[in-house]
Amino acid sequence: MQPSELLRKIHIFAGLSEEALQALSDLCRELPVEPGAVLVEQDTPGREMYLIGRGKVEVVKSFEDGRNVSVAMLGGGEFFGEMCIIECGMPRSASVTAIEPSLLYALKGADIFRLFKLWPDQCAILMLNIARDLSRRLRKMNQIL
C-alpha cells in the first residue's frame, strides 16, 4: 500500500485536504521490518510516529516492578508513536515490537511542523484528531491497568 492510500485510511488524517495528504505522503519514510524487530523502546527519546502499511506489532508497557503488560496489538491501517509528534524528544511511553513481517512508514515531528508552516489549519485538524485518539487510548489504558 502506498503512503498516500494509507494516510487516507487512517482516521487521524481525516479531514485533511488532498494537498496536505500528498505533502505528508511525500515525507513518509518506508521501513520494512522483520518479526522480532524492536521498533521503539520505552523510555528512549522519540521524534517520529509510524503508520502500519501491513503486518502486526505489539505495544508493551514495562513497569518498575518488572511487569510487562501488552497494551495493544496493531495492524495494517493503524499507527503508533503519535505522542512524539506532540512532545518531540520526550521518552517513549512503551516499547513496540514487530510480530510479523511488516511495512511501516515513518513521519517525523519536523514533518508535521512543515505541515504547520504550509497550512496551519490542516495541522490544527491533524492535532485535534490526534488529541481525540490519545483520549480514546488513555481511556482504554485506564481500563487495562
MITI-33005 format. One record per residue (C-alpha): residue in one letter; y, z, x. Coordinates in steps of 0.2 Angstrom, whole numbers, plus 5000, padded with zeros to 4 digits. Each point is the difference from the previous one (the first is absolute). Layout:
# residues N
kelo residuo=A; Y=Y; Z=Z; X=X
...
***
This chain:
# residues 145
kelo residuo=M; Y=5000; Z=5000; X=5000
kelo residuo=Q; Y=5017; Z=4995; X=5007
kelo residuo=P; Y=5013; Z=5014; X=5001
kelo residuo=S; Y=5011; Z=4992; X=4987
kelo residuo=E; Y=4986; Z=5000; X=4987
kelo residuo=L; Y=4996; Z=5018; X=5005
kelo residuo=L; Y=5018; Z=5006; X=4998
kelo residuo=R; Y=5000; Z=4993; X=4983
kelo residuo=K; Y=4985; Z=5010; X=4995
kelo residuo=I; Y=5006; Z=5017; X=5006
kelo residuo=H; Y=5010; Z=5010; X=4988
kelo residuo=I; Y=5012; Z=5007; X=5012
kelo residuo=F; Y=5007; Z=4982; X=5002
kelo residuo=A; Y=5002; Z=4997; X=4982
kelo residuo=G; Y=5017; Z=4994; X=4995
kelo residuo=L; Y=5005; Z=4993; X=5016
kelo residuo=S; Y=5007; Z=4983; X=5001
kelo residuo=E; Y=4990; Z=4985; X=5007
kelo residuo=E; Y=5012; Z=4999; X=5015
kelo residuo=A; Y=4997; Z=5019; X=5004
kelo residuo=L; Y=4981; Z=4998; X=4998
kelo residuo=Q; Y=5000; Z=4985; X=5011
kelo residuo=A; Y=5011; Z=5009; X=5013
kelo residuo=L; Y=4988; Z=5015; X=5000
kelo residuo=S; Y=4985; Z=4988; X=5001
kelo residuo=D; Y=5007; Z=4992; X=5015
kelo residuo=L; Y=5002; Z=5017; X=5009
kelo residuo=C; Y=4982; Z=5005; X=4996
kelo residuo=R; Y=4989; Z=5002; X=5016
kelo residuo=E; Y=4981; Z=4996; X=4997
kelo residuo=L; Y=4988; Z=5013; X=5006
kelo residuo=P; Y=4981; Z=4996; X=4999
kelo residuo=V; Y=4990; Z=5017; X=5002
kelo residuo=E; Y=4982; Z=5004; X=5002
kelo residuo=P; Y=4991; Z=5015; X=4991
kelo residuo=G; Y=5003; Z=5016; X=5009
kelo residuo=A; Y=5017; Z=4995; X=5006
kelo residuo=V; Y=5013; Z=5014; X=4999
kelo residuo=L; Y=5015; Z=4992; X=4993
kelo residuo=V; Y=5012; Z=5015; X=4999
kelo residuo=E; Y=4997; Z=5017; X=5007
kelo residuo=Q; Y=5007; Z=5016; X=4991
kelo residuo=D; Y=5014; Z=5008; X=5009
kelo residuo=T; Y=5005; Z=4985; X=5010
kelo residuo=P; Y=5017; Z=4992; X=4998
kelo residuo=G; Y=5000; Z=4985; X=4988
kelo residuo=R; Y=5011; Z=4986; X=4998
kelo residuo=E; Y=4991; Z=4987; X=4989
kelo residuo=M; Y=4991; Z=4999; X=4984
kelo residuo=Y; Y=4984; Z=4989; X=4997
kelo residuo=L; Y=4995; Z=4989; X=4986
kelo residuo=I; Y=4981; Z=4997; X=4997
kelo residuo=G; Y=4996; Z=4982; X=4998
kelo residuo=R; Y=4982; Z=5003; X=5000
kelo residuo=G; Y=4987; Z=5013; X=5004
kelo residuo=K; Y=5000; Z=5019; X=4998
kelo residuo=V; Y=5008; Z=5015; X=5009
kelo residuo=E; Y=4998; Z=5019; X=4998
kelo residuo=V; Y=5015; Z=5012; X=5000
kelo residuo=V; Y=4995; Z=5017; X=5007
kelo residuo=K; Y=5011; Z=5016; X=5001
kelo residuo=S; Y=4995; Z=5012; X=5013
kelo residuo=F; Y=5005; Z=5019; X=4999
kelo residuo=E; Y=5003; Z=5013; X=5013
kelo residuo=D; Y=4984; Z=5009; X=4994
kelo residuo=G; Y=4989; Z=4985; X=5006
kelo residuo=R; Y=4998; Z=4993; X=4982
kelo residuo=N; Y=5001; Z=4981; X=4998
kelo residuo=V; Y=5003; Z=4994; X=4982
kelo residuo=S; Y=4998; Z=4982; X=4995
kelo residuo=V; Y=5015; Z=4997; X=4989
kelo residuo=A; Y=4998; Z=4982; X=4996
kelo residuo=M; Y=4990; Z=4984; X=5002
kelo residuo=L; Y=5012; Z=4985; X=5000
kelo residuo=G; Y=4995; Z=4982; X=4999
kelo residuo=G; Y=5007; Z=4982; X=4998
kelo residuo=G; Y=5017; Z=5000; X=4992
kelo residuo=E; Y=5004; Z=5018; X=5004
kelo residuo=F; Y=5011; Z=5007; X=5014
kelo residuo=F; Y=5003; Z=5016; X=5011
kelo residuo=G; Y=5013; Z=5007; X=5012
kelo residuo=E; Y=5014; Z=4997; X=4988
kelo residuo=M; Y=5007; Z=5018; X=5005
kelo residuo=C; Y=5004; Z=4993; X=5017
kelo residuo=I; Y=5012; Z=4987; X=4992
kelo residuo=I; Y=5010; Z=5014; X=4993
kelo residuo=E; Y=4999; Z=5012; X=5014
kelo residuo=C; Y=4998; Z=4988; X=5015
kelo residuo=G; Y=4993; Z=5009; X=5015
kelo residuo=M; Y=4993; Z=5016; X=4991
kelo residuo=P; Y=4982; Z=5006; X=5003
kelo residuo=R; Y=4987; Z=4991; X=4989
kelo residuo=S; Y=4994; Z=5012; X=4986
kelo residuo=A; Y=4982; Z=4994; X=5001
kelo residuo=S; Y=4988; Z=4989; X=5010
kelo residuo=V; Y=4994; Z=4983; X=4994
kelo residuo=T; Y=4983; Z=4992; X=5006
kelo residuo=A; Y=4993; Z=4983; X=4996
kelo residuo=I; Y=4984; Z=5001; X=4990
kelo residuo=E; Y=4996; Z=4982; X=5000
kelo residuo=P; Y=5007; Z=4984; X=5008
kelo residuo=S; Y=5017; Z=4999; X=4994
kelo residuo=L; Y=5016; Z=4990; X=5001
kelo residuo=L; Y=5016; Z=5009; X=5000
kelo residuo=Y; Y=5018; Z=4995; X=5001
kelo residuo=A; Y=5013; Z=5011; X=5008
kelo residuo=L; Y=5018; Z=5002; X=4995
kelo residuo=K; Y=5012; Z=5011; X=5012
kelo residuo=G; Y=5013; Z=5011; X=4994
kelo residuo=A; Y=5012; Z=4988; X=5009
kelo residuo=D; Y=4994; Z=4986; X=4989
kelo residuo=I; Y=5005; Z=5010; X=4985
kelo residuo=F; Y=5017; Z=5003; X=5008
kelo residuo=R; Y=5002; Z=4981; X=5002
kelo residuo=L; Y=4997; Z=4999; X=4981
kelo residuo=F; Y=5013; Z=5013; X=4997
kelo residuo=K; Y=5013; Z=4990; X=5011
kelo residuo=L; Y=4996; Z=4984; X=4991
kelo residuo=W; Y=4998; Z=5006; X=4982
kelo residuo=P; Y=5004; Z=5018; X=4997
kelo residuo=D; Y=4996; Z=4999; X=4982
kelo residuo=Q; Y=4982; Z=4993; X=5004
kelo residuo=C; Y=4998; Z=5014; X=5012
kelo residuo=A; Y=5005; Z=5013; X=4987
kelo residuo=I; Y=4987; Z=4993; X=4988
kelo residuo=L; Y=4987; Z=5001; X=5014
kelo residuo=M; Y=5005; Z=5018; X=5004
kelo residuo=L; Y=4999; Z=5005; X=4982
kelo residuo=N; Y=4983; Z=4993; X=4998
kelo residuo=I; Y=4994; Z=5009; X=5015
kelo residuo=A; Y=5008; Z=5016; X=4994
kelo residuo=R; Y=4990; Z=4998; X=4983
kelo residuo=D; Y=4984; Z=4997; X=5010
kelo residuo=L; Y=5003; Z=5015; X=5011
kelo residuo=S; Y=5002; Z=5011; X=4985
kelo residuo=R; Y=4984; Z=4993; X=4992
kelo residuo=R; Y=4990; Z=5003; X=5017
kelo residuo=L; Y=5008; Z=5018; X=5001
kelo residuo=R; Y=4994; Z=5004; X=4983
kelo residuo=K; Y=4982; Z=4994; X=5004
kelo residuo=M; Y=5000; Z=5009; X=5017
kelo residuo=N; Y=5005; Z=5017; X=4991
kelo residuo=Q; Y=4985; Z=4997; X=4988
kelo residuo=I; Y=4988; Z=4997; X=5015
kelo residuo=L; Y=5006; Z=5015; X=5010
***
